[in-house]
Amino acid sequence: MNASVKETARTKKAAPATRNRLSSVTTAIRLLKAFSEDEVEIGVSALAQKLKVAKSTVHRLAVTLVAEGLLEQNPETERYRLGIGLFGLGTLVRRRMNLSNEARPYLFDLRKHTGETIILGIPTDTEVMHVYDLESPQAVGIKSDLGARKPAHCTAVGRAIFAFAPEETIERVLSGPLAKRTSHTITDPARVREILAEVRQRGFAIEDEESEPGIRAIAAPVRDSTGAVVGAVGVAGPSLRLSLEAIEKFAPPLLETVATISSRLGHGAGYRHR
């Protein structure tokens, strides 16, 4: 059997496996969507009938979804209901939508004032996700990828958010191996703790070519009506144009911007960085 025939045979074998995996994912999604206000708890037999699949398939998927926190099983009735894990995901989406909508006009104002790339990030587990970005109008600038996940320990946006996180969250961030993304990245947990303490004192975070070579940034936290930090706004640009002194000069307009956005989220006129 020549190489091309062997490759074709492997492809034919792989195709059913791929289809089966995709089919399982689709069925799992349909299973979650089967619940409604009228049917908050459903048994295996009813789910199998709704989805038109075998009860064994429903049981297998349900066990997996329970393990991931997306489903719960009522111990008294043995019926399934949507899990608290879905609430957490939904809250993340709602937070992103509210924050993005309220922040948008002020991010444009900040870009106009600084002339640099503006980033809006939110926490997701022990990382940050960029949910909005406005590229610099200057010929030489940087590009921030929407939806990109960045580490907390070496980014301005990440530090601005996690500096104000509960101690157990900070511990989780620092307990894993801290990736050394550039020659400037600080990976010593004790030093990162010191940096986070400085962020809490100053009200903003600085990134000095620690996540991407040639990029400097400054970021400050955004708070909601409860005072919790729900995201951060960052200003970033090339280090060839922005010295550390130059990037710190963006602190006043940045702090004014996050204070305004925070007030829009219900934090009120008494918003202060602590």
Backbone as CSV, one residue per row, in Angstrom:
resi,resn,N_x,N_y,N_z,CA_x,CA_y,CA_z,C_x,C_y,C_z
1,MET,0.857,-1.196,0.000,0.000,0.000,0.000,0.889,1.241,0.000
2,ASN,0.701,2.103,-1.012,1.545,3.275,-1.076,1.105,4.321,-0.061
3,ALA,1.907,5.423,0.048,1.677,6.439,1.077,0.329,7.119,0.915
4,SER,-0.059,7.427,-0.336,-1.327,8.142,-0.563,-2.519,7.282,-0.178
5,VAL,-2.435,5.960,-0.462,-3.523,5.045,-0.101,-3.628,4.931,1.407
6,LYS,-2.457,4.837,2.085,-2.458,4.774,3.546,-3.079,6.024,4.143
7,GLU,-2.734,7.181,3.591,-3.275,8.441,4.096,-4.774,8.486,3.921
8,THR,-5.264,8.020,2.766,-6.712,7.980,2.515,-7.411,7.083,3.510
9,ALA,-6.789,5.944,3.807,-7.374,5.004,4.765,-7.458,5.623,6.151
10,ARG,-6.371,6.334,6.554,-6.387,6.982,7.862,-7.458,8.054,7.924
11,THR,-7.623,8.801,6.820,-8.632,9.854,6.765,-10.026,9.273,6.916
12,LYS,-10.260,8.126,6.235,-11.577,7.487,6.312,-11.868,6.999,7.729
13,LYS,-10.809,6.512,8.416,-10.995,6.055,9.793,-11.239,7.224,10.725
14,ALA,-10.553,8.356,10.473,-10.662,9.515,11.362,-11.991,10.224,11.206
15,ALA,-12.548,10.179,9.983,-13.776,10.944,9.730,-14.937,10.538,10.623
16,PRO,-15.250,9.227,10.784,-16.353,8.853,11.675,-16.114,9.296,13.115
17,ALA,-14.862,9.199,13.587,-14.552,9.605,14.959,-14.810,11.094,15.151
18,THR,-14.402,11.880,14.144,-14.635,13.325,14.214,-16.120,13.629,14.225
19,ARG,-16.869,12.936,13.344,-18.322,13.151,13.283,-18.979,12.783,14.605
20,ASN,-18.485,11.679,15.223,-19.055,11.249,16.497,-18.822,12.280,17.590
21,ARG,-17.606,12.866,17.597,-17.307,13.877,18.605,-18.180,15.103,18.410
22,LEU,-18.329,15.529,17.162,-19.158,16.693,16.874,-20.613,16.418,17.213
23,SER,-21.060,15.188,16.933,-22.428,14.803,17.248,-22.667,14.845,18.750
24,SER,-21.696,14.403,19.546,-21.820,14.422,21.003,-21.898,15.848,21.518
25,VAL,-21.091,16.727,20.958,-21.124,18.136,21.364,-22.478,18.743,21.048
26,THR,-22.972,18.479,19.847,-24.286,18.993,19.444,-25.387,18.479,20.363
27,THR,-25.343,17.202,20.684,-26.357,16.617,21.553,-26.285,17.219,22.956
28,ALA,-25.067,17.450,23.441,-24.904,18.056,24.765,-25.493,19.459,24.792
29,ILE,-25.273,20.231,23.719,-25.834,21.580,23.636,-27.350,21.524,23.597
30,ARG,-27.883,20.597,22.791,-29.336,20.439,22.714,-29.915,20.014,24.062
31,LEU,-29.168,19.200,24.785,-29.613,18.759,26.110,-29.761,19.960,27.043
32,LEU,-28.772,20.838,27.045,-28.840,22.029,27.904,-29.999,22.941,27.499
33,LYS,-30.253,23.037,26.202,-31.321,23.905,25.711,-32.714,23.316,25.936
34,ALA,-32.764,22.052,26.339,-34.064,21.404,26.567,-34.776,21.959,27.796
35,PHE,-34.018,22.556,28.709,-34.609,23.098,29.929,-35.238,24.466,29.660
36,SER,-36.291,24.769,30.393,-36.995,26.044,30.226,-37.653,26.421,31.540
37,GLU,-38.318,27.579,31.554,-39.028,27.995,32.760,-40.147,27.020,33.105
38,ASP,-40.714,26.393,32.080,-41.792,25.433,32.309,-41.260,24.073,32.749
39,GLU,-40.035,23.761,32.346,-39.421,22.485,32.708,-38.027,22.742,33.270
40,VAL,-37.970,23.019,34.554,-36.674,23.311,35.173,-35.950,22.031,35.570
41,GLU,-36.679,20.931,35.710,-36.075,19.642,36.002,-36.636,18.591,35.046
42,ILE,-35.744,17.798,34.468,-36.164,16.788,33.499,-35.404,15.493,33.772
43,GLY,-36.105,14.371,33.690,-35.488,13.075,33.889,-34.827,12.546,32.625
44,VAL,-34.086,11.466,32.777,-33.341,10.882,31.657,-34.289,10.433,30.544
45,SER,-35.370,9.762,30.893,-36.302,9.253,29.878,-36.916,10.390,29.071
46,ALA,-37.328,11.461,29.769,-37.933,12.602,29.087,-36.918,13.303,28.191
47,LEU,-35.686,13.406,28.668,-34.640,14.030,27.858,-34.351,13.189,26.616
48,ALA,-34.284,11.894,26.781,-34.039,10.999,25.646,-35.142,11.141,24.606
49,GLN,-36.381,11.272,25.076,-37.502,11.436,24.154,-37.443,12.776,23.438
50,LYS,-37.109,13.815,24.174,-37.004,15.151,23.582,-35.906,15.207,22.515
51,LEU,-34.773,14.616,22.844,-33.612,14.680,21.956,-33.595,13.590,20.896
52,LYS,-34.511,12.594,21.087,-34.578,11.464,20.157,-33.247,10.718,20.092
53,VAL,-32.704,10.431,21.282,-31.481,9.638,21.388,-31.689,8.598,22.476
54,ALA,-30.778,7.658,22.567,-30.883,6.598,23.568,-30.690,7.141,24.979
55,LYS,-31.356,6.503,25.940,-31.218,6.930,27.327,-29.767,6.799,27.806
56,SER,-29.068,5.796,27.286,-27.665,5.625,27.673,-26.824,6.825,27.238
57,THR,-27.161,7.384,26.075,-26.445,8.567,25.580,-26.717,9.765,26.474
58,VAL,-27.989,9.954,26.829,-28.358,11.060,27.721,-27.644,10.924,29.057
59,HIS,-27.638,9.711,29.599,-27.003,9.485,30.895,-25.514,9.802,30.837
60,ARG,-24.864,9.354,29.776,-23.423,9.598,29.630,-23.123,11.090,29.547
61,LEU,-23.883,11.811,28.737,-23.667,13.251,28.600,-24.003,13.977,29.897
62,ALA,-25.076,13.555,30.566,-25.489,14.209,31.807,-24.415,14.068,32.884
63,VAL,-23.830,12.886,32.991,-22.773,12.663,33.977,-21.595,13.603,33.725
64,THR,-21.231,13.756,32.459,-20.131,14.656,32.100,-20.472,16.097,32.434
65,LEU,-21.692,16.534,32.099,-22.108,17.912,32.350,-22.217,18.198,33.840
66,VAL,-22.631,17.210,34.620,-22.678,17.368,36.085,-21.258,17.559,36.626
67,ALA,-20.332,16.769,36.118,-18.943,16.863,36.565,-18.355,18.241,36.273
68,GLU,-18.826,18.882,35.203,-18.324,20.204,34.816,-19.135,21.335,35.441
69,GLY,-20.165,20.996,36.217,-20.967,22.014,36.886,-22.030,22.657,36.021
70,LEU,-22.245,22.104,34.817,-23.241,22.683,33.913,-24.627,22.088,34.141
71,LEU,-24.663,20.952,34.812,-25.931,20.331,35.207,-25.841,19.939,36.678
72,GLU,-26.993,19.816,37.322,-27.077,19.283,38.678,-28.152,18.200,38.683
73,GLN,-28.022,17.257,39.605,-29.038,16.222,39.733,-29.726,16.347,41.082
74,ASN,-31.058,16.438,41.038,-31.840,16.500,42.265,-31.749,15.136,42.952
75,PRO,-31.170,15.063,44.140,-30.990,13.758,44.805,-32.306,13.081,45.163
76,GLU,-33.373,13.853,45.290,-34.657,13.270,45.669,-35.399,12.681,44.467
77,THR,-35.394,13.408,43.363,-36.144,12.953,42.178,-35.258,12.300,41.136
78,GLU,-33.919,12.494,41.249,-32.930,12.017,40.281,-33.085,12.694,38.922
79,ARG,-33.888,13.740,38.877,-34.001,14.523,37.642,-32.861,15.536,37.573
80,TYR,-32.614,16.004,36.364,-31.522,16.959,36.157,-32.067,18.384,36.028
81,ARG,-31.220,19.338,36.392,-31.534,20.763,36.240,-30.245,21.490,35.866
82,LEU,-30.378,22.687,35.336,-29.200,23.449,34.931,-28.334,23.769,36.142
83,GLY,-27.013,23.703,35.953,-26.073,23.887,37.056,-25.614,25.313,37.236
84,ILE,-25.015,25.553,38.386,-24.539,26.887,38.734,-23.406,27.339,37.817
85,GLY,-22.727,26.393,37.181,-21.652,26.751,36.259,-22.144,27.589,35.102
86,LEU,-23.377,27.327,34.654,-23.962,28.116,33.570,-24.242,29.537,34.021
87,PHE,-24.621,29.693,35.292,-24.859,31.034,35.819,-23.577,31.856,35.780
88,GLY,-22.470,31.206,36.139,-21.191,31.900,36.100,-20.823,32.344,34.698
89,LEU,-21.060,31.475,33.712,-20.772,31.836,32.323,-21.680,32.965,31.854
90,GLY,-22.962,32.884,32.220,-23.906,33.926,31.833,-23.567,35.258,32.452
91,THR,-23.123,35.218,33.700,-22.730,36.454,34.377,-21.540,37.088,33.683
92,LEU,-20.612,36.255,33.236,-19.438,36.768,32.521,-19.853,37.457,31.231
93,VAL,-20.784,36.873,30.511,-21.272,37.473,29.264,-21.992,38.785,29.551
94,ARG,-22.865,38.776,30.569,-23.611,39.998,30.891,-22.670,41.113,31.337
95,ARG,-21.665,40.750,32.143,-20.701,41.740,32.601,-19.971,42.349,31.416
96,ARG,-19.575,41.486,30.474,-18.861,41.959,29.291,-19.720,42.913,28.480
97,MET,-20.998,42.557,28.293,-21.891,43.380,27.479,-22.156,44.720,28.148
98,ASN,-22.465,44.698,29.458,-22.732,45.943,30.165,-21.508,46.848,30.183
99,LEU,-20.368,46.262,30.502,-19.139,47.036,30.589,-18.769,47.623,29.236
100,SER,-18.829,46.818,28.187,-18.478,47.304,26.845,-19.398,48.429,26.399
101,ASN,-20.696,48.241,26.621,-21.665,49.252,26.185,-21.463,50.573,26.908
102,GLU,-21.263,50.510,28.216,-21.104,51.733,28.998,-19.756,52.407,28.734
103,ALA,-18.741,51.598,28.473,-17.386,52.142,28.328,-17.119,52.746,26.958
104,ARG,-17.799,52.259,25.946,-17.458,52.569,24.556,-17.193,54.053,24.269
105,PRO,-18.114,54.981,24.561,-17.848,56.374,24.189,-16.640,56.970,24.907
106,TYR,-16.391,56.518,26.135,-15.279,57.069,26.909,-13.946,56.499,26.451
107,LEU,-13.979,55.285,25.881,-12.763,54.718,25.306,-12.343,55.500,24.067
108,PHE,-13.323,55.918,23.280,-13.017,56.741,22.109,-12.413,58.078,22.536
109,ASP,-12.968,58.650,23.594,-12.431,59.921,24.097,-10.990,59.754,24.569
110,LEU,-10.724,58.635,25.240,-9.373,58.392,25.752,-8.387,58.190,24.611
111,ARG,-8.813,57.494,23.565,-7.922,57.320,22.404,-7.629,58.665,21.749
112,LYS,-8.643,59.505,21.651,-8.447,60.834,21.061,-7.464,61.646,21.887
113,HIS,-7.540,61.493,23.201,-6.669,62.258,24.096,-5.233,61.748,24.055
114,THR,-5.051,60.412,24.001,-3.706,59.835,24.077,-3.079,59.543,22.724
115,GLY,-3.915,59.260,21.728,-3.394,58.894,20.415,-2.853,57.482,20.359
116,GLU,-3.113,56.683,21.409,-2.586,55.329,21.467,-3.717,54.290,21.471
117,THR,-3.339,53.019,21.388,-4.311,51.927,21.392,-4.965,51.802,22.769
118,ILE,-6.285,51.645,22.772,-7.038,51.527,24.017,-7.602,50.109,24.126
119,ILE,-7.458,49.519,25.300,-7.890,48.135,25.543,-8.854,48.096,26.715
120,LEU,-9.892,47.290,26.591,-10.797,47.017,27.702,-10.734,45.522,27.979
121,GLY,-10.388,45.146,29.203,-10.259,43.741,29.552,-11.086,43.373,30.760
122,ILE,-11.445,42.087,30.846,-12.190,41.569,31.988,-11.490,40.328,32.509
123,PRO,-11.696,39.980,33.778,-11.078,38.765,34.304,-11.793,37.519,33.823
124,THR,-11.043,36.483,33.554,-11.600,35.188,33.234,-10.672,34.142,33.832
125,ASP,-11.129,33.560,34.939,-10.325,32.630,35.717,-9.068,33.355,36.205
126,THR,-7.884,32.913,35.805,-6.653,33.571,36.258,-5.996,34.366,35.134
127,GLU,-6.761,34.673,34.091,-6.260,35.464,32.975,-7.187,36.658,32.749
128,VAL,-6.849,37.451,31.751,-7.745,38.530,31.340,-8.093,38.340,29.873
129,MET,-9.287,38.781,29.511,-9.724,38.697,28.117,-9.972,40.106,27.597
130,HIS,-9.469,40.389,26.414,-9.713,41.677,25.771,-11.094,41.634,25.106
131,VAL,-12.010,42.473,25.587,-13.369,42.467,25.055,-13.658,43.684,24.195
132,TYR,-12.727,44.627,24.159,-12.901,45.795,23.296,-11.527,46.397,23.056
133,ASP,-11.268,46.825,21.860,-10.002,47.490,21.590,-10.155,48.508,20.479
134,LEU,-9.457,49.589,20.639,-9.443,50.667,19.644,-7.993,50.896,19.242
135,GLU,-7.675,50.631,17.997,-6.299,50.778,17.553,-5.904,52.243,17.430
136,SER,-4.632,52.508,17.651,-4.092,53.855,17.537,-4.219,54.362,16.096
137,PRO,-4.559,55.636,15.928,-4.628,56.187,14.575,-3.252,56.508,13.993
138,GLN,-2.212,56.375,14.797,-0.870,56.717,14.339,-0.328,55.651,13.393
139,ALA,0.603,56.061,12.571,1.166,55.160,11.561,1.853,53.965,12.209
140,VAL,2.552,54.208,13.308,3.214,53.135,14.041,2.430,52.900,15.324
141,GLY,1.844,51.727,15.432,1.040,51.425,16.617,1.065,49.946,16.895
142,ILE,0.147,49.509,17.735,0.048,48.085,18.047,-1.376,47.623,17.797
143,LYS,-1.521,46.335,17.606,-2.839,45.739,17.385,-3.176,44.834,18.555
144,SER,-4.368,45.031,19.123,-4.844,44.172,20.206,-5.953,43.285,19.662
145,ASP,-5.797,41.994,19.789,-6.771,41.054,19.238,-7.972,40.897,20.159
146,LEU,-9.163,41.194,19.638,-10.392,41.058,20.398,-10.599,39.603,20.800
147,GLY,-10.917,39.374,22.053,-11.123,38.023,22.548,-9.852,37.334,23.001
148,ALA,-8.718,37.995,22.820,-7.444,37.390,23.225,-7.369,37.273,24.739
149,ARG,-6.795,36.179,25.200,-6.562,35.984,26.634,-5.102,36.278,26.939
150,LYS,-4.882,37.027,27.992,-3.531,37.410,28.370,-3.282,37.047,29.836
151,PRO,-2.042,36.756,30.184,-1.737,36.420,31.582,-1.898,37.626,32.498
152,ALA,-2.195,37.358,33.753,-2.426,38.439,34.708,-1.126,39.005,35.272
153,HIS,-0.094,38.170,35.382,1.084,38.580,36.135,1.972,39.583,35.410
154,CYS,1.862,39.665,34.078,2.813,40.500,33.343,2.162,41.522,32.428
155,THR,0.845,41.701,32.532,0.159,42.690,31.706,-0.415,43.786,32.593
156,ALA,-0.455,44.999,32.074,-0.996,46.119,32.837,-2.465,45.898,33.163
157,VAL,-3.233,45.436,32.173,-4.660,45.187,32.391,-4.851,44.086,33.436
158,GLY,-4.068,43.027,33.337,-4.171,41.936,34.298,-3.820,42.374,35.713
159,ARG,-2.757,43.129,35.852,-2.349,43.609,37.175,-3.386,44.568,37.755
160,ALA,-3.949,45.430,36.897,-4.948,46.388,37.369,-6.186,45.691,37.903
161,ILE,-6.505,44.533,37.325,-7.679,43.769,37.773,-7.357,42.922,38.996
162,PHE,-6.307,42.103,38.900,-6.057,41.106,39.941,-5.394,41.686,41.189
163,ALA,-4.885,42.910,41.114,-4.362,43.548,42.318,-5.457,43.721,43.358
164,PHE,-6.709,43.814,42.892,-7.842,44.049,43.780,-8.695,42.794,43.976
165,ALA,-8.187,41.661,43.530,-8.918,40.397,43.662,-8.765,39.849,45.077
166,PRO,-9.657,38.943,45.494,-9.505,38.290,46.797,-8.172,37.557,46.878
167,GLU,-7.674,37.398,48.092,-6.369,36.774,48.288,-6.300,35.374,47.686
168,GLU,-7.404,34.615,47.787,-7.374,33.249,47.243,-7.233,33.265,45.717
169,THR,-7.788,34.284,45.078,-7.649,34.402,43.623,-6.213,34.762,43.253
170,ILE,-5.637,35.698,43.991,-4.235,36.074,43.744,-3.338,34.863,43.944
171,GLU,-3.638,34.069,44.952,-2.848,32.868,45.224,-2.922,31.901,44.052
172,ARG,-4.107,31.761,43.452,-4.251,30.866,42.294,-3.456,31.383,41.107
173,VAL,-3.454,32.704,40.925,-2.702,33.304,39.820,-1.208,33.012,39.973
174,LEU,-0.725,33.111,41.205,0.709,32.994,41.448,1.169,31.566,41.726
175,SER,0.226,30.648,41.953,0.610,29.280,42.308,1.101,28.474,41.114
176,GLY,0.571,28.790,39.942,1.010,28.071,38.748,2.315,28.642,38.232
177,PRO,2.941,27.984,37.271,4.167,28.534,36.685,3.869,29.834,35.945
178,LEU,4.632,30.871,36.234,4.439,32.167,35.598,5.282,32.216,34.326
179,ALA,4.609,32.294,33.197,5.297,32.240,31.903,6.217,33.439,31.716
180,LYS,7.398,33.179,31.225,8.353,34.254,30.921,8.207,34.592,29.441
181,ARG,7.363,35.579,29.157,7.010,35.892,27.770,8.077,36.721,27.060
182,THR,8.830,37.508,27.814,9.932,38.283,27.240,11.094,38.260,28.236
183,SER,12.193,38.867,27.851,13.346,38.928,28.763,13.068,39.837,29.951
184,HIS,12.003,40.667,29.856,11.661,41.594,30.940,10.599,41.035,31.889
185,THR,10.013,39.886,31.550,8.918,39.341,32.359,9.392,38.968,33.757
186,ILE,8.655,39.430,34.755,8.948,39.092,36.150,8.155,37.839,36.511
187,THR,8.860,36.795,36.906,8.210,35.515,37.200,8.330,35.112,38.672
188,ASP,9.002,35.929,39.473,9.112,35.645,40.896,7.812,36.035,41.591
189,PRO,7.067,35.072,42.158,5.776,35.379,42.785,5.863,36.471,43.849
190,ALA,6.931,36.481,44.625,7.083,37.494,45.681,7.174,38.890,45.072
191,ARG,7.912,39.009,43.980,8.046,40.322,43.327,6.723,40.741,42.696
192,VAL,5.990,39.781,42.110,4.686,40.102,41.520,3.731,40.597,42.610
193,ARG,3.792,39.986,43.781,2.971,40.449,44.905,3.293,41.898,45.257
194,GLU,4.566,42.232,45.252,4.982,43.605,45.538,4.427,44.568,44.489
195,ILE,4.453,44.129,43.222,3.931,44.963,42.138,2.428,45.189,42.309
196,LEU,1.698,44.131,42.678,0.260,44.255,42.881,-0.053,45.197,44.046
197,ALA,0.796,45.167,45.075,0.623,46.086,46.201,0.840,47.530,45.745
198,GLU,1.814,47.729,44.866,2.067,49.067,44.320,0.882,49.547,43.490
199,VAL,0.263,48.629,42.747,-0.914,48.973,41.946,-2.053,49.438,42.855
200,ARG,-2.263,48.729,43.947,-3.324,49.123,44.880,-3.059,50.501,45.472
201,GLN,-1.793,50.810,45.661,-1.433,52.102,46.250,-1.561,53.234,45.234
202,ARG,-1.118,52.993,44.002,-1.099,54.046,42.985,-2.421,54.178,42.242
203,GLY,-3.154,53.053,42.139,-4.427,53.078,41.417,-4.298,52.728,39.956
204,PHE,-3.085,52.422,39.493,-2.892,52.012,38.106,-1.687,51.095,38.011
205,ALA,-1.607,50.353,36.897,-0.530,49.379,36.685,0.261,49.748,35.437
206,ILE,1.526,49.408,35.453,2.422,49.660,34.319,2.941,48.327,33.784
207,GLU,3.069,48.260,32.480,3.652,47.086,31.812,4.809,47.576,30.954
208,ASP,6.013,47.088,31.228,7.213,47.564,30.552,7.844,46.446,29.725
209,GLU,7.289,46.220,28.531,7.786,45.180,27.623,7.829,43.807,28.306
210,GLU,6.883,43.541,29.185,6.887,42.299,29.953,5.990,41.210,29.356
211,SER,5.036,41.633,28.512,4.158,40.653,27.864,4.506,40.488,26.394
212,GLU,4.778,41.615,25.741,5.179,41.597,24.334,6.395,42.502,24.166
213,PRO,7.417,42.052,23.436,8.595,42.900,23.222,8.208,44.197,22.516
214,GLY,8.749,45.306,22.989,8.521,46.582,22.335,7.190,47.236,22.656
215,ILE,6.467,46.729,23.662,5.154,47.285,24.010,5.154,47.731,25.470
216,ARG,4.690,48.952,25.698,4.471,49.451,27.054,3.000,49.799,27.210
217,ALA,2.508,49.689,28.431,1.084,49.970,28.670,0.857,50.433,30.095
218,ILE,-0.266,51.102,30.269,-0.732,51.514,31.586,-2.211,51.156,31.662
219,ALA,-2.678,50.723,32.815,-4.083,50.315,32.951,-4.587,50.641,34.347
220,ALA,-5.898,50.852,34.441,-6.535,51.134,35.726,-7.848,50.375,35.808
221,PRO,-8.271,50.014,37.029,-9.456,49.170,37.202,-10.773,49.918,37.073
222,VAL,-11.793,49.179,36.642,-13.174,49.668,36.587,-13.970,48.907,37.638
223,ARG,-14.807,49.626,38.405,-15.590,49.004,39.478,-17.079,49.091,39.178
224,ASP,-17.823,48.138,39.760,-19.274,48.160,39.589,-19.943,48.766,40.820
225,SER,-21.254,48.619,40.916,-22.010,49.245,41.990,-21.648,48.713,43.372
226,THR,-21.079,47.516,43.419,-20.684,46.929,44.703,-19.270,47.311,45.111
227,GLY,-18.551,47.970,44.199,-17.158,48.305,44.463,-16.186,47.275,43.951
228,ALA,-16.705,46.164,43.435,-15.829,45.103,42.919,-15.215,45.517,41.590
229,VAL,-13.976,45.122,41.366,-13.304,45.396,40.098,-13.808,44.391,39.065
230,VAL,-14.418,44.901,37.992,-15.005,44.033,36.965,-14.245,44.081,35.650
231,GLY,-13.238,44.927,35.573,-12.458,45.035,34.352,-11.400,46.106,34.501
232,ALA,-10.727,46.392,33.408,-9.706,47.437,33.422,-9.566,48.035,32.033
233,VAL,-9.213,49.305,32.006,-8.945,50.010,30.753,-7.449,50.236,30.648
234,GLY,-6.887,49.927,29.488,-5.461,50.096,29.284,-5.145,50.993,28.102
235,VAL,-4.023,51.668,28.182,-3.483,52.463,27.073,-2.141,51.840,26.725
236,ALA,-1.956,51.447,25.471,-0.734,50.746,25.079,-0.157,51.328,23.804
237,GLY,1.164,51.221,23.693,1.827,51.712,22.489,3.250,51.200,22.401
238,PRO,3.922,51.483,21.291,5.295,50.994,21.099,6.273,51.713,22.024
239,SER,7.211,50.950,22.562,8.195,51.526,23.473,9.119,52.512,22.762
240,LEU,9.231,52.396,21.446,10.051,53.353,20.691,9.489,54.767,20.794
241,ARG,8.169,54.845,20.982,7.519,56.155,21.087,7.200,56.513,22.535
242,LEU,6.953,55.492,23.358,6.509,55.733,24.723,7.548,55.275,25.744
243,SER,8.228,56.244,26.340,9.115,55.928,27.456,8.255,55.661,28.682
244,LEU,8.865,55.174,29.758,8.113,54.961,30.989,7.538,56.277,31.512
245,GLU,8.301,57.324,31.355,7.820,58.647,31.794,6.615,59.074,30.963
246,ALA,6.681,58.822,29.657,5.584,59.216,28.767,4.322,58.411,29.058
247,ILE,4.475,57.110,29.323,3.301,56.272,29.566,2.629,56.661,30.884
248,GLU,3.414,57.071,31.883,2.834,57.457,33.166,2.075,58.777,33.073
249,LYS,2.382,59.580,32.069,1.654,60.843,31.893,0.213,60.609,31.457
250,PHE,-0.079,59.368,31.034,-1.466,59.031,30.670,-2.314,58.695,31.899
251,ALA,-1.684,58.628,33.070,-2.410,58.233,34.281,-3.610,59.139,34.583
252,PRO,-3.460,60.477,34.572,-4.615,61.328,34.911,-5.829,61.123,34.005
253,PRO,-5.684,61.174,32.659,-6.870,60.948,31.826,-7.409,59.520,31.937
254,LEU,-6.508,58.555,32.158,-6.938,57.167,32.322,-7.773,57.008,33.583
255,LEU,-7.303,57.565,34.695,-8.036,57.463,35.956,-9.385,58.178,35.869
256,GLU,-9.408,59.281,35.153,-10.675,59.994,34.965,-11.645,59.145,34.143
257,THR,-11.117,58.459,33.141,-11.951,57.613,32.286,-12.557,56.445,33.068
258,VAL,-11.728,55.738,33.846,-12.263,54.585,34.578,-13.220,55.034,35.676
259,ALA,-12.996,56.223,36.235,-13.923,56.737,37.241,-15.287,57.013,36.620
260,THR,-15.268,57.559,35.410,-16.529,57.844,34.712,-17.257,56.562,34.350
261,ILE,-16.527,55.593,33.807,-17.148,54.313,33.450,-17.701,53.625,34.693
262,SER,-16.950,53.672,35.779,-17.396,53.055,37.025,-18.690,53.691,37.515
263,SER,-18.777,55.001,37.393,-20.002,55.674,37.823,-21.172,55.266,36.942
264,ARG,-20.903,55.022,35.668,-21.955,54.563,34.760,-22.442,53.163,35.137
265,LEU,-21.565,52.384,35.771,-21.933,51.044,36.215,-22.558,51.063,37.611
266,GLY,-22.741,52.269,38.149,-23.426,52.395,39.431,-22.525,52.598,40.621
267,HIS,-21.216,52.797,40.377,-20.323,52.962,41.504,-20.529,54.297,42.212
268,GLY,-21.021,55.281,41.504,-21.386,56.546,42.142,-20.271,57.575,42.138
269,ALA,-20.647,58.756,42.553,-19.704,59.891,42.541,-18.593,59.741,43.545
270,GLY,-18.774,58.846,44.516,-17.754,58.676,45.544,-16.667,57.708,45.167
271,TYR,-16.572,57.365,43.880,-15.572,56.382,43.430,-14.153,56.860,43.741
272,ARG,-13.399,56.007,44.374,-11.998,56.319,44.674,-11.162,55.061,44.437
273,HIS,-9.892,55.277,44.048,-8.962,54.148,43.890,-8.305,53.908,45.248
274,ARG,-8.299,52.644,45.655,-7.696,52.324,46.955,-6.742,51.143,46.784
